[in-house]
Amino acid sequence: MSLARFLVPAFVFLTGIAPAASVTVPFVGCPSDGQMGPQPIPKGKPVPVSLPAAMASRLAFYRSTQWDGVLAPRGWHCAHLYGSNGWFTVVAQEPVTPASFLGTKPKPISGPAIQLSQSDSGTSGRFEVARLIARYFPERRAFLKSVIDEGIEAASDFPDGPFQTDILVSRRKDVVEYLTPAGKEGLGTVSRLSPSVLPIHAVAAVGGARDEDWAGYVLAVRLPKDQEDLAPAILDWAAKTYWETK
């Protein structure tokens, strides 16, 4: 499922940034690997964004061959993993490749990084979707119950309610934004990002036209202090591109 198919009421992240005429940011293709093997690195044209030119000059658009992309600081590295359960794209300050996340004990990322992930509710990804619902979306608990009733995982495997140390920023029916503080587990670490000395801005979303189409999404954004001002733009771009009503 493409994120572009998942539309919910407008969710506003961006504050304090003046409107700007459309400018472009470079397209960066990401290597990917997964169920069907390695995929070619895509090529693309510059991507238009509505941001102040000075801010856009510090960002690029990172994307794999078949899935949606994400804004992140220029000069970073990216990798994409996919399978029947869903996919994720990591853009990190440190070098990463798909091999970084393969194997039984993939190395967690402790430095600045951004991860956009999707879990498919029609496959084994439904367990991750159910965990997001248990923590953040009580209106969707019928789906959670259906997963628990399968008997494959126990009810205790689906913790109820948000992480206690996370700070709520904004909430809508199917989209929430939290800040995971430095050194803490939270929504931001429901990813390949491990706790570190930097906080993580994190968004969770669930949606789909029918129960079997549901997917869960997590966007985790951890930036170095000298680039922290880019976080609202990255989050706002994702909201306008994927989550706001068209």
C-alpha positions as protocol buffer text, in pm:
chain_id: "A"
residue {
  index: 1
  type: MET
  ca { x: 0 y: 0 z: 0 }
}
residue {
  index: 2
  type: SER
  ca { x: 129 y: 344 z: -85 }
}
residue {
  index: 3
  type: LEU
  ca { x: 127 y: 604 z: 188 }
}
residue {
  index: 4
  type: ALA
  ca { x: -36 y: 837 z: -61 }
}
residue {
  index: 5
  type: ARG
  ca { x: -354 y: 624 z: -37 }
}
residue {
  index: 6
  type: PHE
  ca { x: -377 y: 684 z: 338 }
}
residue {
  index: 7
  type: LEU
  ca { x: -564 y: 1011 z: 386 }
}
residue {
  index: 8
  type: VAL
  ca { x: -681 y: 1150 z: 721 }
}
residue {
  index: 9
  type: PRO
  ca { x: -780 y: 1496 z: 850 }
}
residue {
  index: 10
  type: ALA
  ca { x: -502 y: 1752 z: 826 }
}
residue {
  index: 11
  type: PHE
  ca { x: -232 y: 1707 z: 1087 }
}
residue {
  index: 12
  type: VAL
  ca { x: -22 y: 2018 z: 1131 }
}
residue {
  index: 13
  type: PHE
  ca { x: 339 y: 1980 z: 1246 }
}
residue {
  index: 14
  type: LEU
  ca { x: 507 y: 2284 z: 1100 }
}
residue {
  index: 15
  type: THR
  ca { x: 520 y: 2596 z: 1312 }
}
residue {
  index: 16
  type: GLY
  ca { x: 723 y: 2912 z: 1286 }
}
residue {
  index: 17
  type: ILE
  ca { x: 829 y: 2862 z: 922 }
}
residue {
  index: 18
  type: ALA
  ca { x: 707 y: 3122 z: 677 }
}
residue {
  index: 19
  type: PRO
  ca { x: 527 y: 3003 z: 362 }
}
residue {
  index: 20
  type: ALA
  ca { x: 753 y: 2985 z: 60 }
}
residue {
  index: 21
  type: ALA
  ca { x: 732 y: 2944 z: -314 }
}
residue {
  index: 22
  type: SER
  ca { x: 802 y: 2597 z: -446 }
}
residue {
  index: 23
  type: VAL
  ca { x: 1170 y: 2512 z: -480 }
}
residue {
  index: 24
  type: THR
  ca { x: 1333 y: 2174 z: -545 }
}
residue {
  index: 25
  type: VAL
  ca { x: 1557 y: 1937 z: -352 }
}
residue {
  index: 26
  type: PRO
  ca { x: 1781 y: 1667 z: -503 }
}
residue {
  index: 27
  type: PHE
  ca { x: 1652 y: 1313 z: -553 }
}
residue {
  index: 28
  type: VAL
  ca { x: 1869 y: 1044 z: -392 }
}
residue {
  index: 29
  type: GLY
  ca { x: 1808 y: 680 z: -482 }
}
residue {
  index: 30
  type: CYS
  ca { x: 1836 y: 422 z: -205 }
}
residue {
  index: 31
  type: PRO
  ca { x: 1962 y: 65 z: -243 }
}
residue {
  index: 32
  type: SER
  ca { x: 1708 y: -196 z: -135 }
}
residue {
  index: 33
  type: ASP
  ca { x: 1698 y: -565 z: -54 }
}
residue {
  index: 34
  type: GLY
  ca { x: 1438 y: -807 z: 72 }
}
residue {
  index: 35
  type: GLN
  ca { x: 1209 y: -1094 z: -14 }
}
residue {
  index: 36
  type: MET
  ca { x: 1269 y: -1073 z: -390 }
}
residue {
  index: 37
  type: GLY
  ca { x: 1637 y: -986 z: -363 }
}
residue {
  index: 38
  type: PRO
  ca { x: 1828 y: -662 z: -427 }
}
residue {
  index: 39
  type: GLN
  ca { x: 1656 y: -396 z: -634 }
}
residue {
  index: 40
  type: PRO
  ca { x: 1821 y: -136 z: -861 }
}
residue {
  index: 41
  type: ILE
  ca { x: 1894 y: 205 z: -719 }
}
residue {
  index: 42
  type: PRO
  ca { x: 1642 y: 444 z: -875 }
}
residue {
  index: 43
  type: LYS
  ca { x: 1718 y: 769 z: -1049 }
}
residue {
  index: 44
  type: GLY
  ca { x: 1484 y: 1064 z: -1029 }
}
residue {
  index: 45
  type: LYS
  ca { x: 1439 y: 1432 z: -1098 }
}
residue {
  index: 46
  type: PRO
  ca { x: 1459 y: 1703 z: -830 }
}
residue {
  index: 47
  type: VAL
  ca { x: 1153 y: 1704 z: -610 }
}
residue {
  index: 48
  type: PRO
  ca { x: 947 y: 2024 z: -556 }
}
residue {
  index: 49
  type: VAL
  ca { x: 890 y: 2136 z: -196 }
}
residue {
  index: 50
  type: SER
  ca { x: 728 y: 2444 z: -45 }
}
residue {
  index: 51
  type: LEU
  ca { x: 1004 y: 2557 z: 187 }
}
residue {
  index: 52
  type: PRO
  ca { x: 1226 y: 2860 z: 230 }
}
residue {
  index: 53
  type: ALA
  ca { x: 1514 y: 2827 z: -15 }
}
residue {
  index: 54
  type: ALA
  ca { x: 1774 y: 2836 z: 263 }
}
residue {
  index: 55
  type: MET
  ca { x: 1611 y: 2540 z: 435 }
}
residue {
  index: 56
  type: ALA
  ca { x: 1555 y: 2344 z: 113 }
}
residue {
  index: 57
  type: SER
  ca { x: 1923 y: 2385 z: 32 }
}
residue {
  index: 58
  type: ARG
  ca { x: 2002 y: 2162 z: 332 }
}
residue {
  index: 59
  type: LEU
  ca { x: 1759 y: 1882 z: 243 }
}
residue {
  index: 60
  type: ALA
  ca { x: 1725 y: 1603 z: -13 }
}
residue {
  index: 61
  type: PHE
  ca { x: 1456 y: 1348 z: -101 }
}
residue {
  index: 62
  type: TYR
  ca { x: 1553 y: 984 z: -42 }
}
residue {
  index: 63
  type: ARG
  ca { x: 1357 y: 705 z: -210 }
}
residue {
  index: 64
  type: SER
  ca { x: 1387 y: 338 z: -305 }
}
residue {
  index: 65
  type: THR
  ca { x: 1268 y: 184 z: -630 }
}
residue {
  index: 66
  type: GLN
  ca { x: 910 y: 96 z: -539 }
}
residue {
  index: 67
  type: TRP
  ca { x: 812 y: 278 z: -220 }
}
residue {
  index: 68
  type: ASP
  ca { x: 751 y: 624 z: -88 }
}
residue {
  index: 69
  type: GLY
  ca { x: 1036 y: 845 z: 24 }
}
residue {
  index: 70
  type: VAL
  ca { x: 1131 y: 1091 z: 293 }
}
residue {
  index: 71
  type: LEU
  ca { x: 1305 y: 1427 z: 329 }
}
residue {
  index: 72
  type: ALA
  ca { x: 1633 y: 1421 z: 519 }
}
residue {
  index: 73
  type: PRO
  ca { x: 1953 y: 1626 z: 544 }
}
residue {
  index: 74
  type: ARG
  ca { x: 2172 y: 1632 z: 236 }
}
residue {
  index: 75
  type: GLY
  ca { x: 2481 y: 1413 z: 227 }
}
residue {
  index: 76
  type: TRP
  ca { x: 2335 y: 1133 z: 440 }
}
residue {
  index: 77
  type: HIS
  ca { x: 2317 y: 764 z: 351 }
}
residue {
  index: 78
  type: CYS
  ca { x: 2007 y: 550 z: 292 }
}
residue {
  index: 79
  type: ALA
  ca { x: 1894 y: 189 z: 272 }
}
residue {
  index: 80
  type: HIS
  ca { x: 1562 y: 13 z: 221 }
}
residue {
  index: 81
  type: LEU
  ca { x: 1441 y: -330 z: 336 }
}
residue {
  index: 82
  type: TYR
  ca { x: 1114 y: -490 z: 223 }
}
residue {
  index: 83
  type: GLY
  ca { x: 920 y: -811 z: 272 }
}
residue {
  index: 84
  type: SER
  ca { x: 571 y: -954 z: 289 }
}
residue {
  index: 85
  type: ASN
  ca { x: 519 y: -791 z: 630 }
}
residue {
  index: 86
  type: GLY
  ca { x: 597 y: -437 z: 505 }
}
residue {
  index: 87
  type: TRP
  ca { x: 903 y: -220 z: 448 }
}
residue {
  index: 88
  type: PHE
  ca { x: 1121 y: 50 z: 597 }
}
residue {
  index: 89
  type: THR
  ca { x: 1363 y: 312 z: 469 }
}
residue {
  index: 90
  type: VAL
  ca { x: 1645 y: 442 z: 688 }
}
residue {
  index: 91
  type: VAL
  ca { x: 1837 y: 761 z: 612 }
}
residue {
  index: 92
  type: ALA
  ca { x: 2133 y: 803 z: 845 }
}
residue {
  index: 93
  type: GLN
  ca { x: 2428 y: 1032 z: 901 }
}
residue {
  index: 94
  type: GLU
  ca { x: 2650 y: 726 z: 929 }
}
residue {
  index: 95
  type: PRO
  ca { x: 2694 y: 489 z: 632 }
}
residue {
  index: 96
  type: VAL
  ca { x: 2418 y: 227 z: 602 }
}
residue {
  index: 97
  type: THR
  ca { x: 2335 y: -40 z: 345 }
}
residue {
  index: 98
  type: PRO
  ca { x: 2057 y: -298 z: 330 }
}
residue {
  index: 99
  type: ALA
  ca { x: 2306 y: -547 z: 476 }
}
residue {
  index: 100
  type: SER
  ca { x: 2321 y: -329 z: 789 }
}
residue {
  index: 101
  type: PHE
  ca { x: 1971 y: -450 z: 880 }
}
residue {
  index: 102
  type: LEU
  ca { x: 1984 y: -812 z: 767 }
}
residue {
  index: 103
  type: GLY
  ca { x: 2064 y: -1106 z: 993 }
}
residue {
  index: 104
  type: THR
  ca { x: 1940 y: -1210 z: 1333 }
}
residue {
  index: 105
  type: LYS
  ca { x: 2110 y: -924 z: 1520 }
}
residue {
  index: 106
  type: PRO
  ca { x: 2111 y: -613 z: 1300 }
}
residue {
  index: 107
  type: LYS
  ca { x: 2309 y: -325 z: 1444 }
}
residue {
  index: 108
  type: PRO
  ca { x: 2086 y: -52 z: 1594 }
}
residue {
  index: 109
  type: ILE
  ca { x: 2148 y: 310 z: 1499 }
}
residue {
  index: 110
  type: SER
  ca { x: 2257 y: 531 z: 1787 }
}
residue {
  index: 111
  type: GLY
  ca { x: 2339 y: 839 z: 1582 }
}
residue {
  index: 112
  type: PRO
  ca { x: 2124 y: 1085 z: 1385 }
}
residue {
  index: 113
  type: ALA
  ca { x: 1885 y: 907 z: 1149 }
}
residue {
  index: 114
  type: ILE
  ca { x: 1535 y: 906 z: 1004 }
}
residue {
  index: 115
  type: GLN
  ca { x: 1321 y: 597 z: 951 }
}
residue {
  index: 116
  type: LEU
  ca { x: 992 y: 569 z: 765 }
}
residue {
  index: 117
  type: SER
  ca { x: 826 y: 229 z: 796 }
}
residue {
  index: 118
  type: GLN
  ca { x: 507 y: 54 z: 695 }
}
residue {
  index: 119
  type: SER
  ca { x: 359 y: -266 z: 841 }
}
residue {
  index: 120
  type: ASP
  ca { x: 103 y: -446 z: 626 }
}
residue {
  index: 121
  type: SER
  ca { x: -203 y: -561 z: 821 }
}
residue {
  index: 122
  type: GLY
  ca { x: -287 y: -831 z: 566 }
}
residue {
  index: 123
  type: THR
  ca { x: 29 y: -1030 z: 640 }
}
residue {
  index: 124
  type: SER
  ca { x: 252 y: -1095 z: 942 }
}
residue {
  index: 125
  type: GLY
  ca { x: 283 y: -716 z: 963 }
}
residue {
  index: 126
  type: ARG
  ca { x: -60 y: -722 z: 1130 }
}
residue {
  index: 127
  type: PHE
  ca { x: 111 y: -786 z: 1464 }
}
residue {
  index: 128
  type: GLU
  ca { x: 297 y: -455 z: 1441 }
}
residue {
  index: 129
  type: VAL
  ca { x: -22 y: -278 z: 1330 }
}
residue {
  index: 130
  type: ALA
  ca { x: -201 y: -426 z: 1632 }
}
residue {
  index: 131
  type: ARG
  ca { x: 75 y: -306 z: 1865 }
}
residue {
  index: 132
  type: LEU
  ca { x: 40 y: 49 z: 1733 }
}
residue {
  index: 133
  type: ILE
  ca { x: -337 y: 28 z: 1786 }
}
residue {
  index: 134
  type: ALA
  ca { x: -293 y: -100 z: 2142 }
}
residue {
  index: 135
  type: ARG
  ca { x: -71 y: 195 z: 2231 }
}
residue {
  index: 136
  type: TYR
  ca { x: -224 y: 483 z: 2036 }
}
residue {
  index: 137
  type: PHE
  ca { x: -555 y: 416 z: 1863 }
}
residue {
  index: 138
  type: PRO
  ca { x: -832 y: 287 z: 2095 }
}
residue {
  index: 139
  type: GLU
  ca { x: -1093 y: 347 z: 1825 }
}
residue {
  index: 140
  type: ARG
  ca { x: -932 y: 65 z: 1625 }
}
residue {
  index: 141
  type: ARG
  ca { x: -935 y: -197 z: 1899 }
}
residue {
  index: 142
  type: ALA
  ca { x: -1165 y: -431 z: 1705 }
}
residue {
  index: 143
  type: PHE
  ca { x: -870 y: -505 z: 1478 }
}
residue {
  index: 144
  type: LEU
  ca { x: -644 y: -556 z: 1780 }
}
residue {
  index: 145
  type: LYS
  ca { x: -894 y: -803 z: 1926 }
}
residue {
  index: 146
  type: SER
  ca { x: -910 y: -998 z: 1600 }
}
residue {
  index: 147
  type: VAL
  ca { x: -531 y: -1037 z: 1603 }
}
residue {
  index: 148
  type: ILE
  ca { x: -524 y: -1147 z: 1968 }
}
residue {
  index: 149
  type: ASP
  ca { x: -808 y: -1393 z: 1903 }
}
residue {
  index: 150
  type: GLU
  ca { x: -588 y: -1573 z: 1651 }
}
residue {
  index: 151
  type: GLY
  ca { x: -395 y: -1709 z: 1950 }
}
residue {
  index: 152
  type: ILE
  ca { x: -55 y: -1671 z: 1781 }
}
residue {
  index: 153
  type: GLU
  ca { x: 56 y: -1398 z: 2021 }
}
residue {
  index: 154
  type: ALA
  ca { x: -73 y: -1340 z: 2374 }
}
residue {
  index: 155
  type: ALA
  ca { x: -261 y: -1029 z: 2480 }
}
residue {
  index: 156
  type: SER
  ca { x: 42 y: -937 z: 2693 }
}
residue {
  index: 157
  type: ASP
  ca { x: 244 y: -896 z: 2373 }
}
residue {
  index: 158
  type: PHE
  ca { x: 39 y: -584 z: 2293 }
}
residue {
  index: 159
  type: PRO
  ca { x: 117 y: -323 z: 2563 }
}
residue {
  index: 160
  type: ASP
  ca { x: -173 y: -92 z: 2638 }
}
residue {
  index: 161
  type: GLY
  ca { x: -123 y: 284 z: 2616 }
}
residue {
  index: 162
  type: PRO
  ca { x: 168 y: 508 z: 2514 }
}
residue {
  index: 163
  type: PHE
  ca { x: 521 y: 479 z: 2650 }
}
residue {
  index: 164
  type: GLN
  ca { x: 523 y: 655 z: 2985 }
}
residue {
  index: 165
  type: THR
  ca { x: 823 y: 877 z: 2914 }
}
residue {
  index: 166
  type: ASP
  ca { x: 703 y: 996 z: 2571 }
}
residue {
  index: 167
  type: ILE
  ca { x: 570 y: 1351 z: 2544 }
}
residue {
  index: 168
  type: LEU
  ca { x: 248 y: 1396 z: 2344 }
}
residue {
  index: 169
  type: VAL
  ca { x: 274 y: 1671 z: 2081 }
}
residue {
  index: 170
  type: SER
  ca { x: -49 y: 1627 z: 1884 }
}
residue {
  index: 171
  type: ARG
  ca { x: -324 y: 1373 z: 1829 }
}
residue {
  index: 172
  type: ARG
  ca { x: -586 y: 1297 z: 1569 }
}
residue {
  index: 173
  type: LYS
  ca { x: -805 y: 989 z: 1531 }
}
residue {
  index: 174
  type: ASP
  ca { x: -554 y: 797 z: 1321 }
}
residue {
  index: 175
  type: VAL
  ca { x: -232 y: 1001 z: 1361 }
}
residue {
  index: 176
  type: VAL
  ca { x: -31 y: 1089 z: 1671 }
}
residue {
  index: 177
  type: GLU
  ca { x: 296 y: 1274 z: 1722 }
}
residue {
  index: 178
  type: TYR
  ca { x: 519 y: 1219 z: 2025 }
}
residue {
  index: 179
  type: LEU
  ca { x: 864 y: 1329 z: 2137 }
}
residue {
  index: 180
  type: THR
  ca { x: 1077 y: 1044 z: 2270 }
}
residue {
  index: 181
  type: PRO
  ca { x: 1325 y: 1205 z: 2512 }
}
residue {
  index: 182
  type: ALA
  ca { x: 1699 y: 1142 z: 2493 }
}
residue {
  index: 183
  type: GLY
  ca { x: 1803 y: 813 z: 2645 }
}
residue {
  index: 184
  type: LYS
  ca { x: 1449 y: 674 z: 2662 }
}
residue {
  index: 185
  type: GLU
  ca { x: 1253 y: 399 z: 2491 }
}
residue {
  index: 186
  type: GLY
  ca { x: 942 y: 523 z: 2315 }
}
residue {
  index: 187
  type: LEU
  ca { x: 758 y: 557 z: 1988 }
}
residue {
  index: 188
  type: GLY
  ca { x: 1079 y: 689 z: 1833 }
}
residue {
  index: 189
  type: THR
  ca { x: 1260 y: 364 z: 1911 }
}
residue {
  index: 190
  type: VAL
  ca { x: 987 y: 151 z: 1749 }
}
residue {
  index: 191
  type: SER
  ca { x: 1241 y: 150 z: 1468 }
}
residue {
  index: 192
  type: ARG
  ca { x: 1608 y: 73 z: 1413 }
}
residue {
  index: 193
  type: LEU
  ca { x: 1692 y: 383 z: 1617 }
}
residue {
  index: 194
  type: SER
  ca { x: 1817 y: 300 z: 1966 }
}
residue {
  index: 195
  type: PRO
  ca { x: 1808 y: 544 z: 2261 }
}
residue {
  index: 196
  type: SER
  ca { x: 2087 y: 801 z: 2252 }
}
residue {
  index: 197
  type: VAL
  ca { x: 2180 y: 1147 z: 2375 }
}
residue {
  index: 198
  type: LEU
  ca { x: 1940 y: 1303 z: 2122 }
}
residue {
  index: 199
  type: PRO
  ca { x: 1558 y: 1304 z: 2132 }
}
residue {
  index: 200
  type: ILE
  ca { x: 1342 y: 1158 z: 1855 }
}
residue {
  index: 201
  type: HIS
  ca { x: 1038 y: 1322 z: 1693 }
}
residue {
  index: 202
  type: ALA
  ca { x: 802 y: 1037 z: 1608 }
}
residue {
  index: 203
  type: VAL
  ca { x: 470 y: 998 z: 1428 }
}
residue {
  index: 204
  type: ALA
  ca { x: 247 y: 690 z: 1426 }
}
residue {
  index: 205
  type: ALA
  ca { x: -45 y: 642 z: 1189 }
}
residue {
  index: 206
  type: VAL
  ca { x: -288 y: 366 z: 1098 }
}
residue {
  index: 207
  type: GLY
  ca { x: -541 y: 352 z: 821 }
}
residue {
  index: 208
  type: GLY
  ca { x: -700 y: 188 z: 522 }
}
residue {
  index: 209
  type: ALA
  ca { x: -1029 y: 175 z: 337 }
}
residue {
  index: 210
  type: ARG
  ca { x: -1112 y: -171 z: 470 }
}
residue {
  index: 211
  type: ASP
  ca { x: -987 y: -374 z: 765 }
}
residue {
  index: 212
  type: GLU
  ca { x: -779 y: -598 z: 538 }
}
residue {
  index: 213
  type: ASP
  ca { x: -618 y: -289 z: 384 }
}
residue {
  index: 214
  type: TRP
  ca { x: -500 y: -142 z: 710 }
}
residue {
  index: 215
  type: ALA
  ca { x: -139 y: -55 z: 752 }
}
residue {
  index: 216
  type: GLY
  ca { x: 62 y: 97 z: 1031 }
}
residue {
  index: 217
  type: TYR
  ca { x: 321 y: 368 z: 977 }
}
residue {
  index: 218
  type: VAL
  ca { x: 597 y: 507 z: 1197 }
}
residue {
  index: 219
  type: LEU
  ca { x: 815 y: 805 z: 1107 }
}
residue {
  index: 220
  type: ALA
  ca { x: 1108 y: 860 z: 1346 }
}
residue {
  index: 221
  type: VAL
  ca { x: 1328 y: 1168 z: 1309 }
}
residue {
  index: 222
  type: ARG
  ca { x: 1648 y: 1217 z: 1510 }
}
residue {
  index: 223
  type: LEU
  ca { x: 1872 y: 1503 z: 1403 }
}
residue {
  index: 224
  type: PRO
  ca { x: 2198 y: 1647 z: 1535 }
}
residue {
  index: 225
  type: LYS
  ca { x: 2160 y: 1965 z: 1733 }
}
residue {
  index: 226
  type: ASP
  ca { x: 2283 y: 2187 z: 1452 }
}
residue {
  index: 227
  type: GLN
  ca { x: 2013 y: 2045 z: 1222 }
}
residue {
  index: 228
  type: GLU
  ca { x: 1729 y: 2018 z: 1470 }
}
residue {
  index: 229
  type: ASP
  ca { x: 1554 y: 2310 z: 1303 }
}
residue {
  index: 230
  type: LEU
  ca { x: 1490 y: 2085 z: 1002 }
}
residue {
  index: 231
  type: ALA
  ca { x: 1267 y: 1847 z: 1200 }
}
residue {
  index: 232
  type: PRO
  ca { x: 943 y: 2049 z: 1165 }
}
residue {
  index: 233
  type: ALA
  ca { x: 994 y: 2079 z: 789 }
}
residue {
  index: 234
  type: ILE
  ca { x: 1057 y: 1704 z: 753 }
}
residue {
  index: 235
  type: LEU
  ca { x: 750 y: 1617 z: 959 }
}
residue {
  index: 236
  type: ASP
  ca { x: 531 y: 1874 z: 790 }
}
residue {
  index: 237
  type: TRP
  ca { x: 632 y: 1758 z: 444 }
}
residue {
  index: 238
  type: ALA
  ca { x: 539 y: 1399 z: 535 }
}
residue {
  index: 239
  type: ALA
  ca { x: 206 y: 1516 z: 674 }
}
residue {
  index: 240
  type: LYS
  ca { x: 117 y: 1719 z: 366 }
}
residue {
  index: 241
  type: THR
  ca { x: 234 y: 1447 z: 130 }
}
residue {
  index: 242
  type: TYR
  ca { x: 92 y: 1140 z: 298 }
}
residue {
  index: 243
  type: TRP
  ca { x: -154 y: 1224 z: 576 }
}
residue {
  index: 244
  type: GLU
  ca { x: -340 y: 1546 z: 508 }
}
residue {
  index: 245
  type: THR
  ca { x: -671 y: 1548 z: 323 }
}
residue {
  index: 246
  type: LYS
  ca { x: -612 y: 1623 z: -43 }
}
